[in-house]
Amino acid sequence: MKLTLRVWRQHNADAPGAMASYEVDGISQDMSFLEMLDTLNEDLILRGEDPVAFDHDCREGICGACSLVINGDAHGPERTTTCQLHMRSFADGDTIDVEPWRASAFPVVKDLVVDRSAFDRIIQAGGYITAPTGAAPEAHATPVPKPAADHAFEHAECIGCGACVAACPNGSAMLFTSAKINHLNVLPQGSPERESRVLDMVATMDDEGFGGCTLTGECATACPKGIPLPSIAAMNKEWLRALRKG
């Protein structure tokens, strides 16, 4: 495959950025999108040019590090992570636009790399669960109802990639925050901090400069792990409940 790439290049957070065009040839349909970018960078290095900076780690759809807007879609045309997107999703001769996540809370570090530490601070605001440390307890010591376990597992799948924020027209982090709150709040181990967790995490989310949620649903559509939109409503109920108790 021969492709034209239009890639966002930006030296640092303070420098102006612009799209730069590159031609890549010999791309296999079996390559992942990141392997295609590796090929581009190899060519740039051989020409003595600065390679394109982009985030990646496990390349298995687990860690949430890869974060690209491809042709206007977070992670590209398939509902998966960028590292699991393969070039068979494109055609020979295509022009592909590659940009970083676009959100004020995710400032550009360089090129396609953004600073997502705002997510870390939201999680940090949630604190810990008051579970005793030491030897592992007996498996059935704390019964967990099957619906609660299923709900917790569904929301624990969130990998914190930020696609929900990038896809949202408001740059909202409500889907991410709701996933992190709901997967603990439904479990007995997370109940003691239930009220403080939701109040602190939502307050931190607002302080970080994320936009408000208007339930357009783009976040859930873009989420590679399928976190459902009703997760936001569940978090809002938790938040109102905590306010009333406080």
C-alpha positions in Angstrom: 0.0 0.0 0.0 1.1 3.5 -0.7 -0.4 6.2 1.6 -0.3 9.9 2.1 -0.1 10.9 5.8 -0.9 14.3 7.1 0.5 14.3 10.6 0.3 17.0 13.3 3.8 18.2 14.2 4.4 20.4 17.2 7.8 20.8 18.9 6.4 21.4 22.4 3.4 22.7 24.2 4.3 26.4 23.6 5.3 26.1 20.0 2.8 26.5 17.2 1.8 23.3 15.4 0.8 22.4 11.8 0.0 19.4 9.7 2.9 18.0 7.7 2.5 15.6 4.7 4.5 12.4 4.2 4.4 9.6 1.7 4.8 6.0 2.9 5.1 3.0 0.6 5.3 -0.7 1.0 2.8 -0.8 3.8 1.3 -4.2 4.4 -2.4 -4.6 5.2 -1.4 -6.8 8.1 0.6 -4.0 9.8 -0.9 -2.2 12.8 -1.3 1.5 12.6 1.6 2.0 15.0 3.8 -0.3 12.9 3.0 1.9 9.9 4.1 4.9 11.9 7.3 3.0 12.9 7.9 2.6 9.1 7.4 6.4 8.6 9.8 7.2 11.5 12.5 4.8 10.1 12.3 6.7 6.8 12.5 10.1 8.6 15.5 9.0 10.7 17.3 7.8 7.5 16.7 11.2 6.0 18.1 12.9 9.1 14.7 14.3 10.1 13.0 14.4 13.5 10.7 11.3 13.9 7.1 11.7 14.8 6.6 11.4 18.6 3.6 9.2 19.6 2.5 7.4 22.7 2.6 3.6 22.9 3.5 0.8 25.3 2.0 -2.7 25.4 0.6 -2.6 21.8 -1.9 -5.2 22.9 -5.0 -3.0 23.6 -4.5 -3.2 27.3 -2.5 -0.2 28.6 -4.3 2.7 27.1 -1.1 4.6 26.1 -1.8 4.9 22.3 -3.9 7.9 21.6 -4.4 9.2 18.1 -7.3 10.9 16.3 -7.3 9.3 12.8 -9.4 10.9 10.1 -11.3 12.7 12.8 -12.1 9.6 14.9 -10.6 8.7 18.2 -8.5 5.6 17.6 -9.7 5.5 14.0 -12.5 3.9 12.0 -12.8 0.7 14.1 -13.9 0.4 17.7 -10.6 -0.6 19.1 -7.4 1.0 20.3 -5.0 2.5 17.8 -2.4 -0.3 18.4 -5.1 -2.9 17.4 -6.2 -1.0 14.3 -4.7 -2.6 11.2 -4.0 -1.1 7.8 -6.6 -3.4 6.2 -9.1 -0.8 7.4 -7.6 1.6 4.8 -7.2 1.4 1.0 -4.2 1.9 -1.2 -3.8 5.6 -2.1 -5.7 6.9 0.9 -4.8 10.1 2.6 -4.9 9.8 6.4 -5.0 12.6 8.9 -3.3 11.8 12.2 -3.7 14.2 15.1 -3.3 14.1 18.9 -6.2 14.1 21.4 -7.9 17.5 21.3 -8.8 18.8 24.8 -7.7 21.7 26.9 -7.1 19.3 29.8 -4.7 17.2 27.6 -2.0 19.7 26.5 0.3 18.6 23.7 3.8 17.5 24.8 5.2 17.0 21.4 3.6 16.0 18.0 1.0 13.3 18.8 1.9 13.0 22.5 -0.4 14.6 25.1 -0.2 15.0 28.8 -3.0 12.9 30.4 -1.9 13.3 34.0 -5.2 14.9 34.7 -6.7 11.4 34.6 -4.1 10.3 37.3 -5.1 13.2 39.5 -8.8 12.2 39.2 -8.0 8.7 40.2 -5.8 9.9 43.0 -8.6 12.0 44.4 -10.6 8.8 44.8 -8.3 7.7 47.5 -8.1 4.1 48.7 -10.5 1.5 50.0 -10.4 0.6 53.7 -9.6 -3.1 53.1 -7.2 -4.7 55.6 -3.8 -5.6 54.3 -2.0 -8.9 54.9 -2.8 -12.4 53.8 -5.5 -12.8 51.2 -8.9 -13.3 52.8 -11.0 -16.4 52.2 -12.7 -16.0 48.8 -16.3 -16.1 50.2 -15.6 -13.9 53.3 -17.3 -10.9 51.7 -20.2 -12.0 49.5 -20.6 -9.9 46.3 -24.0 -10.2 44.5 -23.5 -11.4 40.9 -25.1 -8.2 39.3 -22.8 -6.0 41.4 -19.8 -8.1 40.3 -20.8 -7.9 36.7 -21.3 -4.1 36.9 -17.9 -3.7 38.6 -16.1 -5.8 36.0 -17.8 -3.9 33.1 -16.6 -0.6 34.4 -13.2 -1.8 35.5 -12.4 -2.5 31.8 -11.7 1.2 31.3 -8.0 1.5 30.3 -7.9 5.3 30.7 -6.9 6.0 27.1 -8.9 9.2 26.9 -10.8 8.4 23.7 -14.0 9.5 25.4 -12.6 13.0 26.0 -11.2 13.3 22.5 -14.5 12.2 20.9 -16.7 14.4 23.1 -17.5 17.8 21.5 -17.3 19.3 25.0 -14.0 17.6 26.0 -15.8 15.9 28.9 -14.3 13.2 31.1 -17.6 12.0 32.6 -17.4 8.5 31.1 -13.9 7.9 32.4 -14.7 9.3 35.8 -17.9 7.4 36.0 -16.2 4.1 35.1 -13.6 4.6 37.9 -16.3 5.6 40.5 -18.8 2.9 39.6 -16.5 -0.1 39.6 -15.6 0.6 43.2 -18.9 2.0 44.6 -21.0 -1.1 43.8 -18.7 -3.4 45.7 -18.8 -3.8 49.5 -15.1 -3.2 49.7 -15.6 0.3 48.2 -18.7 1.2 50.2 -17.0 3.0 53.2 -15.6 5.8 51.0 -18.6 5.8 48.6 -19.7 9.4 49.2 -16.3 11.0 49.6 -15.0 9.2 46.5 -17.6 10.5 44.1 -17.6 14.0 45.5 -13.8 14.3 45.4 -13.3 12.7 42.0 -16.0 14.8 40.3 -14.6 18.0 41.9 -11.1 17.1 40.7 -12.5 16.4 37.2 -14.1 19.9 37.1 -10.9 21.5 38.5 -8.8 19.9 35.7 -10.7 21.9 33.1 -12.7 19.1 31.4 -16.0 20.2 29.7 -19.5 19.5 30.8 -21.5 16.5 29.7 -24.5 17.0 27.4 -25.0 13.3 26.8 -24.3 13.4 23.1 -23.0 9.8 23.4 -19.9 10.2 21.3 -17.8 9.1 24.3 -19.4 5.7 24.5 -19.3 5.2 20.8 -15.5 5.8 20.7 -14.7 3.8 23.9 -12.6 0.8 22.8 -13.7 -1.1 25.9 -17.4 -0.5 25.5 -18.0 1.5 28.7 -21.8 2.2 28.5 -23.3 5.6 28.4 -25.7 4.8 31.4 -22.5 4.7 33.5 -22.7 8.5 33.6 -26.3 8.5 34.9 -25.2 6.0 37.6 -22.4 8.3 38.7 -24.8 11.3 38.8 -27.1 9.4 41.1 -24.2 8.6 43.3 -23.1 12.2 43.3 -26.6 13.5 44.3 -26.9 10.8 46.9 -23.6 11.9 48.4 -24.6 15.6 48.4 -27.8 14.9 50.3 -25.9 12.9 52.9 -23.3 15.6 53.2 
